[in-house]
């Protein structure tokens, strides 16, 4: 029997922002916690700053599960792990 997928409350994703907004990333620091939300029911999944600006999108092999979990009422946050110019690594977890 294969490994069972974690439920939505246990879903954790370490990834890099796709299509980062460089001007928004300039206002973000390592350790900041950003909101994760859907732009529409099918995505994309966006990472939003506390001021409501889109920092970038999330593309991950777990993307379909994350969309499903958000659509089912789970809320996620993205902690900024590293920023290097336009590259931004994040850790997504349920809150």
N, C-alpha and C positions, 0 to 999 in steps of 0.2 A: 504494500500500500504506500502511495506517495506521501510526501510531506503535505500536511494540511495548511491551507492558507490562513493567515491570522485574520481575525475579524476586524471590522473597520476601526474599532477603538485601539487596536494594536498595530495598525498599519504604520510603518516607518519607511521613509524614502530619503536617501541621500542622493542628491543630483545637482546638476548645474542649471542655472537659468538659461532658457533658450530665448532668443531674440531680446537680449537685455536692453533696457533703455539707459544709455550711458549717463545722461543728465540726471536721471532719477537715482541711479546707483551712486552718483557723486554725493548724494545726501544720506546714504545708508552706511552704517558701520558694522564691523564684525560684532556679533552678539545681539544685533537688533532682531526683534521678532516681528515678522510681517504676516499679514493675512493671506490666506489661500482661498480663492473663490472661482466660480465658473462664470465665464462671460455669457454662456448660454447653456442649455441643457446638454449639449454635445461637446462643450468646451469652446475655446481653449481654457485650460486652467491657468489662472493669472495669480501673480504674487503682487500684493498691494501694500503700499506703505501706510503708516498711521495717518498721513495727510490725504490718502485716497489716490495716490499716483501709482500707475502700473510700473513695477520695476522690471517685469519680464513675464515670460510664460514658462510652464513646466512641460517638458517632454520626458517621459520615463516609461520603462517597460511596465510599470505599475499604473500607468495613466488611466486605463479603462477601469481598474478597481477604484482608483481615487475618485474618478468622476461618479461612479456608482455610489460610493460611500457619501460623497457630498450631496448627491441627489437624494439620498435617503436620510438626510438631516444631520450628518456628522460634520463637525467643524474642525478645520486644520489650521495650523500655523507653520511658518517657515522660519527657522532660525538661520541667520547668516553666519556661515562658518568661515568663509574666505572671500575676499574681493581682490582681484588683480586686474585693474583696468576695466574691461568689459566682461571679464569672467567673474561669475559669482556662484560659489558653491553654497547650497542650502541643505538643511535637514528638516524634513516635513514630518509632523506628528499630530495626532488628534489632541484636542483640548477639551 
